[in-house]
C-alpha cells in the first residue's frame, strides 16, 4: 500500500487547568529514570466508528472531549506537562503537551487490511526517538468512515510501559466520567539518582535501518508453545523468538558466540512491600539470560531447546526479587549494570531485548466511544527489540519484532516463523483489493484465456500470485494439482507428477443442452465475508456435538462447520419470516476416490459432483451432521457407475429437479464447497511456502467456500449472502462463539 494522506489540521498546546503547587514544582528523576535511552514510548489505539452518524460535528465533540479530559488528567499527571532540566529533574512548569488533530483520506479498514509500519507511524505525533521539547504528545486522527486513531508518545525519561498504561487508563476514565486513582510520583525516594556519567555513552542503543514484523500467536499456538517450553505464555513466546533470531545470527558469515536475552521486569510487585500498580516512573529493571558456547542447545529438538531457553529466562527473571531490589536501592552501581555494559561492548555478543505489555489493560482504554479494536506498538529503529502485547481477546500474544533490514529475507523465509507472521490486523479487506490481484474478472462470461496468471510485487518485497482457471475444464482439486506441479518445477524439485485426463473416457460427452440452463446459478448483489474457525474452536464444537448425540459419531471439520453454518442460515430465514423455511444444502464431492477403480490425485478435469441434503426435521447440530454425511455417502461407487452408464442423463435430470427451477421459491439452497486438504499451502516456488491462501468476492448468493488455515487445523469460511441476510448471520451469537474473526471481503 502506498503512503496515504494524513493531513494535520490543527496543533495545540494543552496545559493543566490548575497551576502545579510550588512544593511539587521539582520532580526528581530516579536512578531507574537515568539509564533508559532518549526515546519515547509509542502507542496507537484504533477505534471503529461506533454508529452511522460519526459526522464532522460528532468528531468535533470527540476532539473537544479528549482535550477537556486531557486538561483534567494533567492536573494529576503534572510532570508530563513539565520540562527536563539538566538530566536530573523535571521542572513541573505547566508548559503543556502537544495535541495534534489530523484527517485521513481513507477508511480505517484500509489501514488495517495490511500491516505496514511506515503507514502506522503516520498516526504518531512525531517519530518516537531523538529529543523533543515535550514529555507527552498526542495525535487524534479521523478516518472517512468515522473511525479514529489516538497516537501517544510518552518520554521514556519519565515513564515506562506500565506508567504509560496508567496514564491512558486515567485519561480515558476521565473522558467517560468515571472515577480514577491518582498516580504516585515517589520513585526517586525508593531509587535515589546516581552518578551515571561513567557508562552513559556505552549504554546508548544504536539506531539502525530496521524492518518490523508482527507475529501473532493465537490461543492454540500459545498452548503448543507452552507445552514445548513448560513455561508461561510470555516466556514460551520469548524463548521461541529468541531461538529463531539466534538462527538468523548463526546463518551469517561471522556468527555471534554469545547470545544474550535482556527482558524488562516490572519492579512494582517485586519490592518488599510492593509498590502500588499506579506508581509512576521507570520502575523496571532488566533480567539477563546468557547462552554461551558452553551451553548445549539441541536445535533439532524443539521441546528441549525451547525448554532450555525458557528456563534460562525464568531463572534470570526470578533473580529480580525483593533482595535484588534492595541492592538496586543502595548507593553503589549494581554489578549487573556494569556487566551489561561490558557485554554490550563485546564484538562477539548478540543482544536481544524483550519487553512484555501483555498484562497491561490497554484494551480497556475507552474514552466514551468503546474499547479499541486494535492496539499497536509502532517500530523503533533499534536492532533485535521485541515488544509483546496481548491480542484483543486476551488469549493470544502479538509480538512486534524489530530486525535489521538485511535480515528480512532470512526472517521471512524461516519455516518455523512463517505460520505466525501476520500482515492482517483487525483486517477487513475489501473485495476490490483482492480482485486487483487477479488477472481478470473471474466471474465474467467472456474470458480471454482458460488460464491467466498475475504476479503482484509489494514494496515490502512480498508478492502475491493471482490465478484464474476456467471452471469448464477444472475443479478445485485440478487447480491445486496444477499449482503444486508448477511450483515443483519452479524449484527444480524433480518430484512433480504428470497429470492424466480421464474425464472424456469416464464421462463421455452427451447432449445436455436442455439441462444446462437449469443448472446455472444466477448472479446477484452479495456481500462476502470471511469467518475464521481456529482448530481449538472446532474441537470445542466437536465436543459439543458429540456430547449431545445419542449415537456415537466422529464428525469431520467440514461436517461440523457446514452443520453450524447451515443452522445459523436457517435462523436467518426464521428471523426474517418469523417461521422456519425449508432449505436444501449441496456439498461438492470429489469423485476421484469414489470411482471404481479409484483415480490418482493427478487426475485432472471437472471430477466432482454435488451431494444434496434436504434439511432434517430438527436443526440440532448432530442431525445436520448426519444429513450432510448421509448425502455425501450416497455419492459412492455404485452412484458414479450409474452416472457413467446409460442412465446418466436421467440421473442428472433427477438431480436438477431437486435443486433447479422446480424448487419452490420459499426453499433456500445453500451451496458448500471445500478446498481444505488440497495442499495449496505446499506451493513453494523456491522462496518458501505461502503465508495465506484466499479466494476473492463472488456474486452468487448462499455460496460458502472452505479453505484451511495456514496453521492450527482450522477453517476459513468465505460466505456470500445478500446484505440483509449477512447482517443477521454475522451477529449470530452461537456462530460468534466459534470464530476468532469476521472480516469483510
Residue pairs with C-beta under 8 A, 6 or more apart in sequence:
1 110
1 113
1 114
1 116
1 119
2 459
3 118
3 119
3 122
4 104
4 105
4 106
4 110
4 111
4 119
4 122
5 104
5 105
6 102
6 103
6 104
6 105
6 122
6 123
6 141
7 102
7 103
7 104
7 105
8 100
8 101
8 102
9 101
9 102
9 103
10 100
10 101
11 98
11 99
11 100
11 101
12 67
12 98
12 99
13 95
13 96
13 97
13 98
13 99
14 67
14 70
14 71
14 74
14 81
14 96
14 97
14 98
14 99
14 138
15 71
15 74
15 81
15 94
15 95
15 96
15 97
16 71
16 74
16 75
16 78
16 81
16 94
16 96
17 71
17 72
17 74
17 75
18 75
19 94
20 78
20 81
20 82
20 92
20 93
20 94
24 78
24 92
25 91
25 92
25 93
26 89
26 90
26 91
26 92
27 79
27 82
27 89
27 90
27 92
27 158
27 185
27 188
28 88
28 89
28 188
28 193
29 87
29 88
29 89
29 90
29 157
29 158
29 188
29 193
30 187
30 188
30 190
30 191
30 192
30 193
30 281
30 282
31 191
31 192
31 193
31 194
31 196
31 328
32 187
32 191
32 267
32 281
32 282
32 283
32 284
32 285
32 328
33 157
33 158
33 187
33 188
33 193
33 281
33 282
34 87
34 193
34 194
34 196
35 196
35 199
35 203
35 337
36 156
36 157
36 160
36 282
37 156
37 203
37 204
37 205
38 129
38 130
38 131
38 156
38 157
39 128
39 129
39 130
39 156
39 380
40 128
40 129
40 132
40 137
40 153
40 154
40 155
40 156
41 128
41 153
41 154
41 155
41 156
41 159
41 160
41 161
41 164
42 124
42 128
42 151
42 152
42 153
42 377
42 378
42 380
43 151
43 152
43 164
43 168
43 362
43 375
43 376
43 377
44 120
44 123
44 124
44 149
44 150
44 151
44 152
44 375
44 376
44 378
45 149
45 150
45 151
45 152
45 168
45 362
45 365
45 372
45 374
45 375
45 376
46 108
46 111
46 112
46 147
46 148
46 149
46 372
46 373
46 374
46 375
46 376
46 426
47 147
47 148
47 149
47 150
47 367
47 369
47 370
47 372
47 373
48 108
48 147
48 370
48 373
49 108
49 143
49 145
49 146
49 147
50 146
50 369
50 370
51 146
52 146
54 145
54 146
54 147
55 146
58 146
59 142
59 146
59 148
62 140
62 148
62 367
62 369
63 101
63 140
65 175
65 367
65 368
66 99
66 138
66 140
66 150
66 175
66 367
67 99
69 171
69 172
69 174
69 175
69 367
70 97
70 99
70 138
70 171
72 174
73 167
73 170
73 171
73 174
74 80
74 81
74 96
74 97
76 170
76 182
76 183
77 167
77 170
77 183
77 280
78 92
78 94
79 90
79 92
79 135
79 158
79 185
79 280
80 97
80 135
80 136
80 154
80 158
80 159
80 167
81 92
81 93
81 94
81 95
81 96
81 97
81 135
81 136
82 90
82 91
82 92
82 93
82 94
82 95
82 135
83 90
83 91
83 93
83 95
83 133
83 135
84 90
84 91
84 135
84 155
84 157
84 158
85 91
88 193
90 135
90 158
95 134
96 134
97 134
97 135
97 136
97 137
97 138
98 125
98 134
98 136
98 137
98 138
99 137
99 138
99 139
99 140
100 125
100 137
100 138
100 139
100 140
101 139
101 140
101 141
101 142
102 123
102 139
102 140
102 141
102 142
103 141
103 142
104 111
104 141
104 142
104 143
104 144
104 149
105 144
106 143
106 144
107 143
107 144
107 145
107 147
108 143
108 145
108 147
108 148
108 149
109 145
109 147
109 428
109 429
109 430
109 744
110 430
111 119
111 120
111 143
112 373
112 374
112 425
112 426
112 427
112 428
113 424
113 425
113 427
113 428
113 429
113 430
113 433
114 423
114 424
114 425
114 427
115 214
115 422
115 423
115 424
115 425
116 460
117 211
117 212
117 378
117 379
120 376
120 378
120 379
121 127
121 378
121 379
123 139
123 141
123 149
123 151
124 139
124 151
124 153
124 378
125 137
125 138
125 139
125 151
125 152
125 153
126 132
126 137
126 153
128 153
128 378
128 380
129 207
129 380
129 381
132 153
132 155
134 155
135 154
135 155
135 157
135 158
136 152
136 153
136 154
136 155
136 167
137 152
137 153
138 150
138 151
138 152
138 153
139 149
139 150
139 151
139 152
140 148
140 149
140 150
141 148
141 149
141 150
141 151
142 148
143 149
147 373
148 369
150 367
152 164
152 168
154 163
154 164
154 167
156 282
157 282
158 280
158 281
158 282
159 167
159 280
159 281
159 282
160 264
160 266
160 281
160 282
160 283
160 284
161 264
161 284
161 355
161 357
161 360
162 266
162 268
162 277
162 283
162 284
162 360
163 183
163 279
163 280
163 281
163 282
163 283
165 357
165 360
165 361
165 362
166 183
166 277
166 278
166 280
167 183
167 280
168 362
168 365
169 180
169 361
169 364
169 365
170 180
170 181
170 183
171 365
171 367
172 364
172 365
172 366
172 367
172 368
173 179
173 180
174 180
175 367
175 368
176 366
176 367
176 368
177 368
181 278
182 278
183 278
183 279
183 280
184 275
184 276
184 278
184 279
184 280
185 280
185 281
186 279
187 279
187 280
187 281
187 282
187 283
188 281
190 271
190 275
190 329
191 328
191 329
192 329
192 331
194 331
194 333
196 203
196 333
198 333
199 337
199 338
199 341
202 341
202 344
202 345
203 340
203 341
203 344
205 382
205 385
206 382
206 383
207 381
207 382
208 381
208 382
208 383
208 404
209 381
209 404
209 405
210 379
210 380
210 381
210 382
210 383
210 402
210 403
210 404
210 405
211 402
211 403
211 404
211 405
211 407
211 408
212 378
212 379
212 400
212 401
212 402
212 403
213 400
213 401
213 403
213 408
213 411
213 412
213 421
214 398
214 399
214 400
214 401
214 421
214 422
214 423
214 425
215 241
215 398
215 399
215 401
215 417
215 420
215 421
215 422
216 391
216 396
216 397
216 398
216 399
216 420
216 422
217 225
217 233
217 237
217 396
217 397
217 398
217 399
217 420
218 391
218 395
218 396
218 534
218 536
218 712
218 740
219 393
219 395
219 396
219 534
219 536
220 534
220 535
220 536
220 712
221 396
221 419
221 420
221 711
221 712
222 233
222 236
222 237
222 395
222 396
222 397
223 536
225 233
225 236
225 237
225 239
225 240
225 306
226 232
226 233
226 236
228 236
228 302
228 303
228 306
228 307
229 235
229 236
229 239
229 240
229 306
229 307
229 309
229 310
230 307
230 310
231 239
231 307
231 310
231 311
231 313
231 314
233 358
233 397
234 356
234 358
234 388
234 397
235 310
235 313
235 314
235 317
236 306
236 310
237 388
237 397
237 399
238 261
238 263
238 310
238 313
238 354
238 356
238 386
238 388
239 306
239 309
239 310
239 313
240 306
240 416
241 352
241 354
241 386
241 399
241 401
242 259
242 261
242 309
242 313
242 352
242 354
243 299
243 305
243 306
243 309
244 411
244 414
244 416
244 417
245 352
245 384
245 401
245 403
246 259
246 291
246 350
246 352
247 299
247 414
248 403
248 407
248 410
248 411
248 414
249 255
249 256
249 259
249 350
251 410
256 348
256 349
256 350
257 292
257 293
257 348
257 349
258 290
258 291
258 292
258 293
258 343
258 346
258 348
258 349
258 350
259 290
259 291
259 349
259 350
259 352
260 288
260 289
260 290
260 291
260 343
260 349
260 350
260 351
260 352
261 288
261 289
261 291
261 309
261 312
261 313
261 316
261 351
261 352
261 354
262 286
262 287
262 288
262 340
262 351
262 352
262 353
262 354
263 286
263 287
263 289
263 313
263 316
263 317
263 354
263 355
263 356
264 284
264 285
264 286
264 353
264 354
264 355
264 356
265 284
265 285
265 286
265 287
265 317
265 320
266 283
266 284
267 275
267 283
267 284
267 285
267 320
267 325
267 328
268 274
268 275
268 276
268 277
268 279
268 283
269 275
269 277
270 320
270 321
270 322
270 324
270 325
271 322
271 325
272 322
272 325
272 326
275 283
285 320
285 325
285 328
286 336
286 340
287 313
287 316
287 317
287 319
287 320
288 316
288 336
288 339
288 340
288 343
289 309
289 312
289 313
289 315
289 316
290 312
290 343
291 297
291 309
291 312
295 308
297 305
297 308
297 309
298 304
298 305
299 305
327 334
328 334
343 349
343 351
344 351
350 384
351 384
352 384
352 386
353 382
353 384
353 385
353 386
354 386
354 388
355 386
355 387
355 388
356 387
356 388
357 377
357 387
357 388
357 389
357 390
358 388
358 389
358 390
358 397
359 390
360 389
360 390
362 372
362 375
362 389
362 390
363 371
363 372
363 375
363 390
363 392
363 394
364 371
365 371
365 372
365 375
372 392
373 392
373 426
374 392
374 425
374 426
375 389
375 392
376 400
376 425
377 387
377 389
377 400
379 400
379 402
380 402
381 402
382 402
383 402
383 403
383 404
384 402
384 403
385 402
386 399
386 400
386 401
386 402
387 399
387 400
388 397
388 398
388 399
388 400
389 397
389 398
389 400
390 396
390 397
390 398
391 397
391 398
392 426
393 740
399 420
401 411
403 411
408 461
409 461
411 417
412 418
412 421
412 461
412 462
412 688
413 687
413 688
415 688
415 689
418 688
418 689
418 691
418 710
419 710
419 711
420 711
421 691
423 462
423 691
423 692
424 692
424 743
426 741
427 741
427 743
428 743
428 744
429 743
429 744
429 745
430 744
430 745
431 528
431 696
431 697
431 745
434 694
434 696
434 697
434 745
435 441
435 442
435 696
435 697
437 454
437 456
437 464
437 466
437 696
438 454
438 466
438 467
438 468
438 696
439 452
439 453
439 454
439 466
439 467
439 468
440 447
440 448
440 452
440 468
442 468
442 696
443 523
443 698
443 699
447 468
447 470
449 470
450 469
450 470
450 472
450 473
451 467
451 468
451 469
451 470
452 467
452 468
453 465
453 466
453 467
453 468
454 465
454 466
454 467
455 463
455 464
455 465
455 466
456 463
456 464
456 465
456 466
457 463
458 464
465 685
467 479
467 483
469 478
469 479
469 482
471 606
472 606
473 605
473 606
474 482
474 604
474 605
474 606
475 588
475 590
475 605
475 606
475 607
475 608
476 588
476 608
476 673
476 675
476 678
477 590
477 592
477 601
477 607
477 608
477 678
478 499
478 604
478 605
478 606
478 607
479 678
480 675
480 678
480 679
480 680
481 499
481 601
481 602
481 604
482 499
482 604
483 680
483 683
484 679
484 680
484 682
484 683
485 496
485 497
485 499
486 683
486 685
487 682
487 683
487 684
487 685
487 686
488 494
488 495
488 496
489 496
490 685
490 686
491 684
491 685
491 686
492 686
497 600
497 602
498 602
499 602
499 603
499 604
500 599
500 600
500 602
500 603
500 604
501 603
501 604
501 605
502 599
502 603
502 605
502 607
503 604
503 605
503 606
503 607
506 595
506 644
507 643
507 644
507 648
510 648
510 649
512 649
512 652
515 649
515 652
515 653
515 656
518 656
518 660
518 661
519 656
519 660
521 671
521 700
521 703
522 700
523 699
523 700
524 699
524 700
524 701
524 722
525 699
525 722
525 723
526 697
526 698
526 699
526 700
526 701
526 720
526 721
526 722
526 723
527 720
527 721
527 722
527 723
527 726
527 744
528 697
528 698
528 718
528 719
528 720
528 744
528 745
529 718
529 719
529 726
529 730
529 742
529 743
529 744
529 745
530 694
530 716
530 717
530 718
530 719
530 741
530 742
530 743
530 744
530 745
531 565
531 716
531 717
531 718
531 719
531 730
531 735
531 739
531 741
531 742
532 709
532 714
532 715
532 716
532 717
532 739
532 740
532 741
532 742
532 743
533 541
533 561
533 714
533 715
533 716
533 717
533 738
533 739
533 740
534 709
534 712
534 714
534 740
535 709
535 712
535 713
535 714
536 712
537 714
537 737
537 738
537 739
537 740
538 557
538 560
538 561
538 713
538 714
538 715
538 738
540 738
541 560
541 561
541 564
541 621
541 738
542 555
542 560
544 621
545 553
545 555
545 560
545 563
545 621
545 622
545 625
546 552
546 553
546 554
546 555
548 620
548 621
548 622
549 622
551 622
551 626
553 622
553 625
553 626
553 629
555 563
555 625
555 629
557 676
557 713
557 715
558 587
558 674
558 676
558 706
558 715
559 625
559 628
559 629
560 621
560 625
561 706
561 715
561 717
562 585
562 587
562 624
562 628
562 672
562 704
562 706
563 621
563 624
563 625
563 628
564 621
564 734
564 735
564 738
565 670
565 672
565 704
565 717
565 719
565 735
566 583
566 585
566 615
566 624
566 628
566 670
567 619
567 621
567 624
567 734
568 729
568 732
568 734
568 735
569 583
569 668
569 670
569 702
569 721
569 725
569 729
570 580
570 581
570 583
570 615
570 619
571 619
571 728
571 732
572 721
572 725
572 728
572 729
572 732
573 580
573 581
573 583
573 668
574 580
574 581
575 728
576 724
576 725
576 728
580 619
581 666
581 667
581 668
582 614
582 615
582 664
582 666
582 667
582 668
583 614
583 615
583 667
583 668
583 669
583 670
584 612
584 613
584 614
584 615
584 658
584 659
584 663
584 667
584 668
584 669
584 670
585 612
585 613
585 615
585 627
585 628
585 631
585 669
585 670
585 671
585 672
586 610
586 611
586 612
586 613
586 659
586 669
586 670
586 671
586 672
587 610
587 611
587 613
587 628
587 631
587 632
587 672
587 673
587 674
588 608
588 609
588 610
588 611
588 672
588 673
588 674
589 608
589 609
589 610
589 611
589 632
589 635
590 607
590 608
591 599
591 607
591 608
591 609
591 635
591 640
592 598
592 599
592 600
592 601
592 603
592 607
593 599
594 635
594 636
594 637
594 639
594 640
595 637
595 640
596 637
596 640
596 641
599 607
609 635
609 640
609 643
610 655
610 659
610 671
611 628
611 631
611 632
611 634
611 635
612 631
612 655
612 658
612 659
613 627
613 628
613 630
613 631
614 627
615 624
615 627
616 623
616 624
616 626
616 627
617 623
642 648
642 651
643 651
643 652
659 669
663 669
668 702
669 702
670 702
670 704
671 700
671 702
671 703
671 704
672 704
672 705
672 706
673 703
673 704
673 705
673 706
674 705
674 706
675 695
675 705
675 706
675 707
675 708
676 706
676 707
676 708
676 715
677 708
680 690
680 693
680 707
681 689
681 690
681 693
681 708
681 710
682 689
683 689
683 690
690 710
691 710
692 710
693 707
693 710
694 707
695 705
695 707
695 718
696 745
697 720
697 745
698 705
698 718
698 720
699 720
700 720
701 720
701 721
701 722
702 720
702 721
703 719
703 720
704 717
704 718
704 719
704 720
705 717
705 718
706 715
706 716
706 717
706 718
707 715
707 716
707 718
708 714
708 715
708 716
709 715
709 716
718 745
719 726
719 729
721 729
729 735
730 736
730 742
736 742
